[in-house]
Amino acid sequence: MSHPAAASARPAAPAFQGPVRGGPKLLRVSLATDKVESVYAFDDKAAPQGSYLNDVRIANGHAFMTDSGQGAIVVLNLTTGKARRLLDKAPQTKAEAGIEATIGGKPWRADGKTPPINSDGIAIDPKREHLYFQALTGKTLYRVPLGALLDEKLAPDALGAKIERVATTQPADGIEFDVDGNLYLTALQESAIKVLRPDGKLEIFAQSPEYEWPDSIAIAPGGEMYFTTSQIHLMPRFNDGKDMRKPPYRVYRMSTIRALAKPSR
């Protein structure tokens, strides 16, 4: 690309009820012109019924996306447009049994149980060696070598065997690395951003009652972190049909350089 661009996944799955036929796609948008440069559409093999293509990361000429609906990693070749659906049988991409989340002081439930949201947060380490991921309804962070995901000759079982457990966490939506190898995670139950240090220590980085379901994270080259608050737990589905959300929906910015930087919005 001759100028910076951003990638945005579109699951086309209203109310988390599965994708509209022909709807799931990835858009590449020029940050210089604010124009859509490329559109990558996904067929039923990459985004079958029940899928929900979610977070996306870019590396080595490919886009890597989580499927939160059925649990999988989708790898898109940005040159050829070919998409491959991987790890859709691996237990690590699925929600974990027995997870009970309390968000905003209230059990997060729909129809009397915690929703089983599969692989969601995704990040690539600064050396571009591994892809990290975890289920939203889960407490385990995993990683898999990027080279293995890009090896089209690798059998599904052999790819699954290359998944490594990294750390015990908690329900998290977005995750992202900074240039120093610190991994930031949105801590839904604590209305916080946590950071997993390279030495394995997991600690709170920033916390506020205003962080109502901290969602996606992005870190700019200068070290500025941006994250959204989507108030998902306040939707009618999780509150006996009552819409408890309170606009506006906010985007926060803070520096990752200082240990507890004061955010702005």
C-alpha positions in Angstrom: 0.0 0.0 0.0 1.2 3.5 -0.8 -0.4 4.9 2.3 -1.8 3.6 5.6 -5.0 1.6 5.6 -7.3 0.1 8.1 -9.1 -3.3 8.0 -12.6 -3.8 9.3 -14.5 -7.1 9.5 -18.3 -7.2 8.8 -20.0 -10.3 10.2 -23.4 -9.4 8.7 -25.0 -11.5 11.5 -27.8 -9.3 13.1 -28.5 -10.2 16.7 -25.8 -12.9 16.6 -28.2 -15.1 14.7 -26.0 -16.1 11.8 -24.8 -14.3 8.7 -27.0 -12.9 5.9 -26.1 -14.7 2.7 -23.3 -12.8 0.9 -23.0 -10.4 3.8 -19.7 -11.3 5.7 -16.8 -9.4 4.3 -13.5 -7.6 5.1 -13.1 -4.0 4.1 -9.8 -2.2 3.5 -10.2 1.5 4.0 -7.6 4.2 3.1 -6.8 6.4 6.1 -5.6 9.1 3.7 -8.8 9.3 1.6 -11.4 7.7 3.8 -12.3 5.5 0.9 -12.9 1.8 0.7 -10.0 0.3 -1.3 -10.8 -3.4 -1.3 -13.7 -5.6 -0.4 -13.1 -9.3 0.4 -16.3 -11.3 0.6 -16.5 -14.7 2.4 -18.4 -17.7 1.1 -20.3 -20.3 3.1 -17.2 -22.3 3.6 -15.3 -19.5 5.3 -18.4 -18.1 7.1 -21.0 -20.8 7.4 -24.4 -20.4 8.9 -24.0 -19.7 12.6 -20.7 -17.9 12.2 -19.8 -14.4 13.4 -16.5 -13.1 12.0 -15.2 -10.8 14.7 -11.8 -9.3 15.5 -9.1 -9.1 12.8 -5.3 -8.7 12.7 -3.0 -8.3 9.7 0.4 -9.8 9.2 2.6 -11.3 6.4 0.1 -10.4 3.7 -2.8 -12.1 5.4 -5.8 -11.1 7.6 -6.5 -13.3 10.6 -10.0 -13.3 12.0 -11.8 -15.1 14.9 -15.3 -16.6 14.4 -17.1 -16.0 17.7 -20.3 -17.8 16.5 -19.0 -21.3 15.9 -15.4 -21.0 17.0 -12.6 -20.9 14.4 -9.8 -18.9 12.9 -10.3 -17.6 9.3 -7.1 -16.8 7.4 -7.4 -14.5 4.3 -4.7 -14.1 1.7 -4.9 -10.3 0.9 -3.3 -10.8 -2.5 -5.4 -13.7 -3.9 -8.6 -13.2 -1.8 -8.5 -16.9 -0.8 -9.9 -17.6 2.6 -9.3 -20.7 4.7 -11.3 -21.7 7.8 -9.0 -23.3 10.4 -9.2 -24.8 13.9 -13.0 -25.1 13.6 -12.8 -28.5 15.3 -10.2 -27.5 17.9 -11.6 -27.3 21.5 -9.4 -24.2 22.2 -11.5 -22.1 19.8 -14.7 -23.0 21.7 -16.3 -21.4 24.8 -15.3 -23.1 28.1 -17.8 -25.0 30.2 -18.6 -23.8 33.6 -17.8 -20.1 33.1 -20.1 -17.8 35.0 -19.5 -14.1 34.3 -20.6 -11.2 36.5 -20.5 -7.9 34.6 -21.6 -4.6 36.0 -22.4 -6.3 39.3 -24.9 -8.6 37.7 -24.7 -12.2 36.4 -24.4 -12.1 32.6 -27.0 -14.4 31.3 -29.5 -15.0 28.5 -32.3 -17.5 28.9 -30.9 -18.4 32.3 -27.3 -19.2 31.3 -24.1 -17.5 30.4 -23.9 -17.2 26.6 -21.3 -19.5 25.0 -19.2 -17.0 23.0 -16.3 -18.7 21.2 -13.0 -17.5 19.9 -13.1 -13.7 20.0 -10.0 -11.6 21.1 -7.0 -12.0 18.7 -3.6 -10.5 18.6 -0.2 -11.0 16.9 3.0 -10.6 18.9 5.5 -7.9 17.8 7.9 -10.4 16.3 5.0 -11.8 14.2 5.7 -15.4 15.3 2.5 -16.3 17.0 -1.2 -15.6 16.9 -2.8 -15.3 20.3 -6.6 -15.9 20.9 -9.1 -16.8 23.5 -12.9 -17.5 23.8 -14.9 -14.6 25.3 -16.7 -17.1 27.5 -13.4 -18.5 28.8 -10.4 -18.0 31.0 -7.6 -19.4 28.9 -5.3 -17.6 26.5 -3.8 -19.7 23.7 -1.3 -19.1 20.9 -0.5 -20.9 17.6 2.5 -20.2 15.3 1.7 -18.0 12.3 3.8 -20.2 10.1 1.5 -23.1 10.9 -1.6 -21.2 10.1 -0.1 -20.2 6.7 1.0 -23.8 5.9 -1.7 -25.0 3.6 -0.2 -28.5 3.6 -0.6 -28.9 7.4 -3.4 -31.3 8.3 -6.1 -30.0 10.8 -5.0 -32.4 13.6 -1.4 -31.4 13.1 -2.3 -27.7 13.2 -4.4 -28.2 16.4 -1.4 -30.0 18.0 0.6 -26.8 17.6 -1.7 -24.7 19.9 -0.1 -23.8 23.1 -1.7 -22.7 26.4 -0.2 -19.3 27.5 -2.0 -18.1 30.6 -5.1 -18.2 32.8 -7.1 -15.1 32.3 -10.9 -14.3 32.5 -13.7 -13.4 30.1 -12.1 -10.9 27.7 -13.3 -9.4 24.5 -10.4 -7.5 22.8 -6.7 -8.2 23.2 -3.7 -6.5 21.6 0.1 -6.3 22.0 2.3 -3.2 22.3 5.7 -3.0 20.8 7.4 -4.2 24.0 5.4 -7.5 24.1 2.9 -6.5 26.7 -0.5 -8.0 25.9 -3.5 -5.9 26.9 -6.9 -7.6 27.6 -10.3 -6.1 28.2 -11.4 -7.4 31.6 -15.2 -7.5 31.3 -16.0 -8.5 34.9 -13.8 -5.7 36.4 -14.6 -2.9 34.0 -10.9 -2.7 33.3 -8.0 -3.1 30.9 -5.5 -5.7 32.1 -2.0 -6.3 30.9 -0.1 -9.6 30.7 3.6 -8.8 31.0 6.3 -10.8 29.2 7.2 -12.4 32.5 3.7 -13.8 32.8 2.4 -11.4 35.4 -1.2 -10.3 34.8 -2.3 -7.0 36.4 -4.8 -4.2 36.1 -3.6 -1.4 33.8 -6.6 0.9 34.0 -10.0 0.6 35.6 -13.2 2.7 35.7 -17.0 2.2 36.2 -17.3 4.0 32.8 -15.7 1.1 31.0 -19.0 -0.6 30.4 -18.0 -3.7 28.5 -14.6 -2.6 27.2 -14.4 -4.1 23.7 -12.0 -3.8 20.9 -8.4 -2.5 21.4 -6.0 -0.8 19.0 -2.6 0.5 19.7 -1.1 3.2 17.5 2.6 3.3 16.5 3.2 6.1 19.1 2.0 4.0 22.0 -1.6 5.4 22.2 -4.2 2.8 23.1 -7.8 3.2 21.8 -10.6 1.0 23.1 -14.4 1.0 22.8 -17.1 0.4 25.4 -20.0 -1.4 23.8 -22.4 -1.9 26.7 -23.3 -5.4 25.4 -24.3 -6.7 28.9 -27.0 -3.9 29.0 -28.8 -5.1 25.8 -32.4 -6.3 26.2 -31.3 -10.0 25.6 -29.5 -10.0 28.9 -31.9 -7.9 30.9 -35.3 -9.6 30.6 -36.1 -7.7 27.5 -35.3 -4.2 28.9 -32.8 -2.1 27.1 -30.4 -0.7 29.8 -27.9 0.9 27.4 -27.1 4.6 27.8 -25.7 6.4 24.7 -23.3 7.8 23.8 -21.0 4.8 23.1 -17.5 5.9 23.9 -14.0 5.5 22.6 -11.2 6.0 25.1 -7.6 6.9 24.5 -4.7 6.5 26.9 -0.9 6.1 26.7 0.6 2.7 27.2 3.9 4.3 28.2 2.8 5.2 31.7 1.6 2.5 34.2 -1.8 4.1 34.8 -2.3 6.9 32.3 -5.4 9.0 32.7 -7.7 8.3 29.7 -9.5 10.9 27.6 -12.6 10.5 25.4 
